[in-house]
């Protein structure tokens, strides 16, 4: 399932490993994780604000020639595929 989104997944894994490396370095050198904890808290607050925004649904006909391109574009804009109705994908957007 992840193979179709390989490039984005590799970027996300690299980012996560970089953050873990920074946290490990901080813990090893100063014994504290304040910067990591504060960054995580800020990110969580931003995510909650993002989620509280108005949402709307976009329907994508999966039999259309450009369906995959449309789904990728919506995903790049923050959309999430939340349901399938026959040959129609329902994508939730903010």
DSSP file (Angstrom, degrees, kcal/mol; ACC not computed):
  #  RESIDUE AA STRUCTURE BP1 BP2  ACC     N-H-->O    O-->H-N    N-H-->O    O-->H-N    TCO  KAPPA ALPHA  PHI   PSI    X-CA   Y-CA   Z-CA
    1    1 A X              0   0    0      0, 0.0     3,-0.5     0, 0.0     4,-0.2   0.000 360.0 360.0 360.0 -34.5    0.0    0.0    0.0
    2    2 A X    >   +     0   0    0      1,-0.2     3,-1.6     2,-0.1     7,-0.2   0.677 360.0  80.8 -81.3 -17.9    2.9    2.4    0.7
    3    3 A X  G >  S+     0   0    0      1,-0.3     3,-1.4     2,-0.2    -1,-0.2   0.839  85.1  59.3 -61.1 -33.2    4.8    1.6   -2.4
    4    4 A X  G 3  S+     0   0    0     -3,-0.5    -1,-0.3     1,-0.3    -2,-0.1   0.692 112.8  39.1 -68.4 -17.5    2.6    3.9   -4.5
    5    5 A X  G <> S+     0   0    0     -3,-1.6     4,-2.5    -4,-0.2    -1,-0.3  -0.154  78.2 137.3-121.3  36.2    3.6    6.9   -2.3
    6    6 A X  H <>  +     0   0    0     -3,-1.4     4,-2.8     1,-0.2     5,-0.2   0.866  67.1  50.0 -54.9 -47.9    7.2    5.8   -1.9
    7    7 A X  H  > S+     0   0    0      1,-0.2     4,-2.1     2,-0.2    -1,-0.2   0.925 114.2  43.9 -62.4 -46.4    8.8    9.3   -2.4
    8    8 A X  H  > S+     0   0    0      2,-0.2     4,-2.3     1,-0.2    -1,-0.2   0.888 113.9  51.5 -66.2 -38.5    6.6   11.0    0.2
    9    9 A X  H  X S+     0   0    0     -4,-2.5     4,-2.7    -7,-0.2     5,-0.2   0.912 108.7  50.5 -65.6 -42.0    7.0    8.1    2.6
   10   10 A X  H  X S+     0   0    0     -4,-2.8     4,-2.7    -5,-0.2    -1,-0.2   0.909 110.3  50.4 -61.5 -41.3   10.8    8.2    2.4
   11   11 A X  H  X S+     0   0    0     -4,-2.1     4,-2.4    -5,-0.2    -2,-0.2   0.920 111.8  47.6 -61.2 -43.5   10.7   12.0    3.0
   12   12 A X  H  X S+     0   0    0     -4,-2.3     4,-2.5     2,-0.2    -2,-0.2   0.905 113.1  47.5 -65.9 -41.5    8.5   11.4    6.1
   13   13 A X  H  X S+     0   0    0     -4,-2.7     4,-2.8     2,-0.2     5,-0.2   0.917 112.0  50.2 -66.1 -42.6   10.7    8.6    7.4
   14   14 A X  H  X S+     0   0    0     -4,-2.7     4,-2.3    -5,-0.2    -2,-0.2   0.910 111.5  49.0 -60.5 -42.1   13.8   10.7    6.9
   15   15 A X  H  X S+     0   0    0     -4,-2.4     4,-2.3     2,-0.2    -2,-0.2   0.929 112.1  48.1 -62.5 -45.8   12.2   13.6    8.7
   16   16 A X  H  X S+     0   0    0     -4,-2.5     4,-2.5     1,-0.2    -2,-0.2   0.912 112.2  48.8 -62.8 -42.8   11.2   11.4   11.6
   17   17 A X  H  X S+     0   0    0     -4,-2.8     4,-2.5     2,-0.2    -1,-0.2   0.882 110.0  52.4 -65.3 -37.2   14.7    9.9   11.8
   18   18 A X  H  X S+     0   0    0     -4,-2.3     4,-2.2    -5,-0.2    -2,-0.2   0.915 111.0  46.7 -62.9 -42.9   16.2   13.3   11.8
   19   19 A X  H  X S+     0   0    0     -4,-2.3     4,-2.4     2,-0.2    -2,-0.2   0.895 112.3  49.7 -67.3 -39.7   14.0   14.5   14.6
   20   20 A X  H  X S+     0   0    0     -4,-2.5     4,-2.7     2,-0.2    -2,-0.2   0.901 110.1  51.7 -64.3 -39.6   14.8   11.3   16.6
   21   21 A X  H  X S+     0   0    0     -4,-2.5     4,-2.5     2,-0.2    -2,-0.2   0.906 110.2  48.4 -62.5 -42.0   18.5   11.9   16.0
   22   22 A X  H  X S+     0   0    0     -4,-2.2     4,-2.4     2,-0.2    -2,-0.2   0.906 112.3  48.8 -65.0 -41.3   18.2   15.4   17.3
   23   23 A X  H  X S+     0   0    0     -4,-2.4     4,-2.5     2,-0.2    -2,-0.2   0.909 111.9  49.1 -64.5 -41.2   16.3   14.3   20.4
   24   24 A X  H  X S+     0   0    0     -4,-2.7     4,-2.6     2,-0.2    -2,-0.2   0.914 111.1  49.9 -63.9 -42.2   18.9   11.6   21.0
   25   25 A X  H  X S+     0   0    0     -4,-2.5     4,-2.3     2,-0.2     5,-0.3   0.903 111.8  48.1 -63.0 -41.7   21.7   14.1   20.7
   26   26 A X  H  X>S+     0   0    0     -4,-2.4     4,-2.7     2,-0.2     5,-1.1   0.926 112.9  47.7 -64.0 -45.2   20.0   16.5   23.1
   27   27 A X  H  X5S+     0   0    0     -4,-2.5     4,-0.7     4,-0.2    -2,-0.2   0.904 114.3  47.1 -63.2 -41.3   19.4   13.8   25.6
   28   28 A X  H  <5S+     0   0    0     -4,-2.6    -1,-0.2    -5,-0.2    -2,-0.2   0.877 120.9  35.7 -68.9 -37.7   23.0   12.5   25.4
   29   29 A X  H  <5S+     0   0    0     -4,-2.3    -2,-0.2    -5,-0.2    -3,-0.2   0.904 136.9  12.9 -87.5 -42.3   24.6   15.9   25.6
   30   30 A X  H  <5S-     0   0    0     -4,-2.7    -3,-0.2    -5,-0.3    -2,-0.1   0.592  89.3-125.9-111.5 -14.1   22.4   17.9   28.1
   31   31 A X  S  <<S+     0   0    0     -5,-1.1     2,-0.3    -4,-0.7    -4,-0.2   0.528  76.5 103.1  80.6   4.4   20.2   15.2   29.6
   32   32 A X        -     0   0    0     -6,-0.8    -1,-0.3     1,-0.1    -2,-0.3  -0.844  52.7-166.5-124.1 159.2   17.1   17.1   28.6
   33   33 A X     >  +     0   0    0     -2,-0.3     4,-2.8    -3,-0.1     5,-0.3   0.045  49.1 124.6-125.2  23.4   14.4   17.0   25.9
   34   34 A X  H  > S+     0   0    0      1,-0.2     4,-2.9     2,-0.2     5,-0.2   0.889  74.9  49.9 -56.3 -44.8   12.8   20.4   26.4
   35   35 A X  H  > S+     0   0    0      1,-0.2     4,-2.1     2,-0.2    -1,-0.2   0.907 114.1  45.4 -62.9 -41.3   13.3   21.5   22.8
   36   36 A X  H  > S+     0   0    0      2,-0.2     4,-2.3     1,-0.2    -2,-0.2   0.923 114.6  47.1 -67.5 -44.8   11.8   18.3   21.5
   37   37 A X  H  X S+     0   0    0     -4,-2.8     4,-2.3     2,-0.2    -2,-0.2   0.919 113.4  48.5 -64.1 -44.3    8.9   18.4   23.9
   38   38 A X  H  X S+     0   0    0     -4,-2.9     4,-2.3    -5,-0.3    -1,-0.2   0.902 111.7  49.3 -64.0 -41.2    8.1   22.0   23.2
   39   39 A X  H  X S+     0   0    0     -4,-2.1     4,-2.4    -5,-0.2    -1,-0.2   0.899 111.6  49.6 -64.7 -40.3    8.3   21.5   19.4
   40   40 A X  H  X S+     0   0    0     -4,-2.3     4,-2.2     2,-0.2    -2,-0.2   0.900 110.6  49.7 -64.3 -41.5    5.9   18.5   19.7
   41   41 A X  H  X S+     0   0    0     -4,-2.3     4,-2.1     2,-0.2    -2,-0.2   0.918 111.5  48.4 -64.2 -43.7    3.5   20.5   21.8
   42   42 A X  H  X S+     0   0    0     -4,-2.3     4,-2.2     1,-0.2    -2,-0.2   0.916 111.3  50.4 -62.6 -43.7    3.5   23.4   19.3
   43   43 A X  H  X S+     0   0    0     -4,-2.4     4,-2.2     1,-0.2    -1,-0.2   0.893 109.2  51.6 -62.8 -39.8    2.9   21.0   16.4
   44   44 A X  H  X S+     0   0    0     -4,-2.2     4,-2.2     2,-0.2    -1,-0.2   0.911 109.5  49.5 -63.8 -42.1    0.0   19.4   18.2
   45   45 A X  H  X S+     0   0    0     -4,-2.1     4,-2.0     1,-0.2    -2,-0.2   0.903 111.2  49.5 -63.5 -40.9   -1.6   22.7   18.9
   46   46 A X  H  X S+     0   0    0     -4,-2.2     4,-2.2     1,-0.2    -1,-0.2   0.882 109.8  51.8 -65.3 -38.2   -1.2   23.7   15.2
   47   47 A X  H  X S+     0   0    0     -4,-2.2     4,-2.4     2,-0.2    -2,-0.2   0.913 108.6  50.3 -63.8 -43.2   -2.7   20.4   14.1
   48   48 A X  H  X S+     0   0    0     -4,-2.2     4,-1.3     1,-0.2    -2,-0.2   0.887 111.3  48.6 -63.6 -39.0   -5.8   20.9   16.4
   49   49 A X  H  < S+     0   0    0     -4,-2.0     4,-0.3     2,-0.2    -1,-0.2   0.899 111.5  50.3 -65.8 -39.9   -6.3   24.4   14.9
   50   50 A X  H >< S+     0   0    0     -4,-2.2     3,-1.1     1,-0.2    -2,-0.2   0.901 110.4  49.5 -64.0 -42.3   -6.0   23.0   11.4
   51   51 A X  H 3< S+     0   0    0     -4,-2.4    -1,-0.2     1,-0.2    -2,-0.2   0.754 101.4  63.1 -70.1 -25.7   -8.5   20.2   12.1
   52   52 A X  T 3< S+     0   0    0     -4,-1.3    -1,-0.2    -5,-0.2    -2,-0.2   0.543  83.8 104.7 -80.1  -4.8  -11.1   22.7   13.6
   53   53 A X  S <  S-     0   0    0     -3,-1.1     2,-0.1    -4,-0.3    -3,-0.0  -0.192  87.3 -78.8 -71.5 167.0  -11.4   24.5   10.3
   54   54 A X        -     0   0    0     40,-0.1     2,-0.3     1,-0.0    -1,-0.1  -0.434  50.7-156.9 -67.2 137.1  -14.4   24.1    7.9
   55   55 A X        -     0   0    0     -2,-0.1     2,-0.3    -3,-0.1    39,-0.2  -0.817  11.8-174.1-114.5 154.8  -14.3   20.9    5.9
   56   56 A X  E     -A   93   0A   0     37,-2.3    37,-3.2    -2,-0.3     2,-0.3  -0.988  21.9-121.1-144.2 154.9  -15.9   20.0    2.6
   57   57 A X  E     -A   92   0A   0     -2,-0.3     2,-0.4    35,-0.2    35,-0.2  -0.739  17.0-162.2 -98.7 142.5  -16.1   16.8    0.6
   58   58 A X  E     -A   91   0A   0     33,-2.8    33,-3.1    -2,-0.3     2,-0.5  -0.986  11.2-145.7-121.0 133.1  -14.9   16.4   -3.0
   59   59 A X  E     -A   90   0A   0     -2,-0.4     2,-0.5    31,-0.2    31,-0.2  -0.847  11.5-166.3-101.4 134.0  -16.1   13.5   -5.1
   60   60 A X  E     -A   89   0A   0     29,-2.6    29,-2.9    -2,-0.5     2,-0.7  -0.978  19.1-134.9-122.4 121.7  -13.8   11.8   -7.5
   61   61 A X  E >   -A   88   0A   0     -2,-0.5     3,-1.5    27,-0.2    27,-0.2  -0.648  13.2-157.4 -73.9 113.7  -15.0    9.5  -10.2
   62   62 A X  T 3  S+     0   0    0     25,-3.3    -1,-0.2    -2,-0.7    26,-0.1   0.627  89.0  60.2 -72.0 -12.5  -12.6    6.6  -10.1
   63   63 A X  T 3  S+     0   0    0     24,-0.5    -1,-0.3     4,-0.1     2,-0.1   0.533  81.7 107.2 -90.4  -6.6  -13.4    5.6  -13.6
   64   64 A X  S X  S-     0   0    0     -3,-1.5     3,-1.5     1,-0.1     4,-0.3  -0.402  80.0-121.4 -70.7 149.6  -12.3    8.9  -15.0
   65   65 A X  T 3  S+     0   0    0      1,-0.3     3,-0.3     2,-0.1     4,-0.2   0.855 112.1  42.0 -59.1 -37.5   -9.1    9.0  -17.0
   66   66 A X  T 3> S+     0   0    0      1,-0.2     4,-2.7     2,-0.1    -1,-0.3   0.107  78.9 115.2 -99.8  22.1   -7.5   11.6  -14.6
   67   67 A X  H <> S+     0   0    0     -3,-1.5     4,-2.7     1,-0.2     5,-0.2   0.918  76.9  47.8 -59.8 -46.9   -8.8   10.0  -11.4
   68   68 A X  H  > S+     0   0    0     -3,-0.3     4,-2.4    -4,-0.3    -1,-0.2   0.912 112.8  48.9 -62.7 -42.2   -5.3    9.1  -10.0
   69   69 A X  H  > S+     0   0    0      2,-0.2     4,-2.6     1,-0.2    -1,-0.2   0.922 111.9  49.3 -62.2 -44.4   -4.0   12.6  -10.8
   70   70 A X  H  X S+     0   0    0     -4,-2.7     4,-2.6     1,-0.2    -2,-0.2   0.918 111.0  49.4 -61.5 -43.8   -7.0   14.2   -9.1
   71   71 A X  H  X S+     0   0    0     -4,-2.7     4,-2.4     1,-0.2    -1,-0.2   0.909 112.1  48.4 -63.1 -41.3   -6.6   12.1   -6.0
   72   72 A X  H  X S+     0   0    0     -4,-2.4     4,-2.5     2,-0.2    -2,-0.2   0.919 111.6  49.7 -64.0 -43.5   -2.9   12.9   -5.8
   73   73 A X  H  X S+     0   0    0     -4,-2.6     4,-1.2     1,-0.2    -2,-0.2   0.925 112.1  47.6 -61.8 -44.7   -3.5   16.6   -6.2
   74   74 A X  H  <>S+     0   0    0     -4,-2.6     5,-3.1     1,-0.2     3,-0.3   0.897 111.6  51.2 -63.6 -39.6   -6.2   16.5   -3.5
   75   75 A X  H ><5S+     0   0    0     -4,-2.4     3,-1.6     1,-0.2    -2,-0.2   0.891 106.8  53.3 -63.8 -39.8   -3.8   14.6   -1.2
   76   76 A X  H 3<5S+     0   0    0     -4,-2.5    -1,-0.2     1,-0.3    -2,-0.2   0.763 106.8  53.8 -65.6 -24.1   -1.1   17.2   -1.8
   77   77 A X  T 3<5S-     0   0    0     -4,-1.2    17,-0.3    -3,-0.3    -1,-0.3   0.303 131.9 -91.7 -92.7   8.3   -3.6   19.9   -0.7
   78   78 A X  T < 5S+     0   0    0     -3,-1.6    -3,-0.2     1,-0.3    -2,-0.1   0.514  76.3 148.7  98.1   5.7   -4.3   18.1    2.5
   79   79 A X      < -     0   0    0     -5,-3.1     2,-0.4    -6,-0.2    -1,-0.3  -0.379  31.1-154.8 -73.9 152.0   -7.3   16.0    1.4
   80   80 A X  E     -B   92   0A   0     12,-2.0    12,-2.9    -2,-0.1     2,-0.6  -0.996  18.3-126.9-128.2 130.2   -8.0   12.6    2.9
   81   81 A X  E     +B   91   0A   0     -2,-0.4    10,-0.3    10,-0.3     3,-0.1  -0.646  37.6 166.5 -72.7 119.4   -9.9    9.8    1.2
   82   82 A X  E     +     0   0A   0      8,-2.8     2,-0.3    -2,-0.6    -1,-0.2   0.593  53.3  10.2-114.7 -15.7  -12.6    8.9    3.7
   83   83 A X  E     -B   90   0A   0      7,-1.3     7,-3.0     2,-0.0     2,-0.4  -0.995  52.1-141.7-160.9 157.8  -15.1    6.8    1.8
   84   84 A X  E     -B   89   0A   0     -2,-0.3     2,-0.4     5,-0.2     5,-0.2  -0.991  10.8-174.1-123.2 135.3  -15.8    4.9   -1.3
   85   85 A X  E >   -B   88   0A   0      3,-3.2     3,-1.2    -2,-0.4     2,-0.6  -0.819  65.5 -65.1-128.7  89.6  -19.3    4.8   -2.9
   86   86 A X  T 3  S-     0   0    0     -2,-0.4    -1,-0.0     1,-0.3     0, 0.0  -0.563 120.8 -12.3  66.1-114.9  -19.2    2.4   -5.8
   87   87 A X  T 3  S+     0   0    0     -2,-0.6   -25,-3.3    -3,-0.1   -24,-0.5   0.091 120.1  94.2-104.6  22.1  -16.8    4.0   -8.2
   88   88 A X  E <   -AB  61  85A   0     -3,-1.2    -3,-3.2   -27,-0.2     2,-0.4  -0.962  61.2-151.2-118.0 129.6  -16.7    7.4   -6.5
   89   89 A X  E     -AB  60  84A   0    -29,-2.9   -29,-2.6    -2,-0.5     2,-0.6  -0.820   9.3-145.9 -95.6 135.8  -14.1    8.3   -3.9
   90   90 A X  E     -AB  59  83A   0     -7,-3.0    -8,-2.8    -2,-0.4    -7,-1.3  -0.916  16.6-169.6-103.8 120.1  -15.1   10.8   -1.2
   91   91 A X  E     -AB  58  81A   0    -33,-3.1   -33,-2.8    -2,-0.6     2,-0.5  -0.945  13.5-142.7-114.3 125.2  -12.2   13.1   -0.2
   92   92 A X  E     -AB  57  80A   0    -12,-2.9   -12,-2.0    -2,-0.5     2,-0.3  -0.750  23.5-174.2 -88.2 129.0  -12.5   15.4    2.8
   93   93 A X  E      A   56   0A   0    -37,-3.2   -37,-2.3    -2,-0.5   -14,-0.1  -0.868 360.0 360.0-120.5 153.8  -10.8   18.8    2.4
   94   94 A X              0   0    0     -2,-0.3   -40,-0.1   -17,-0.3    -1,-0.1   0.390 360.0 360.0 -94.0 360.0  -10.2   21.7    4.8
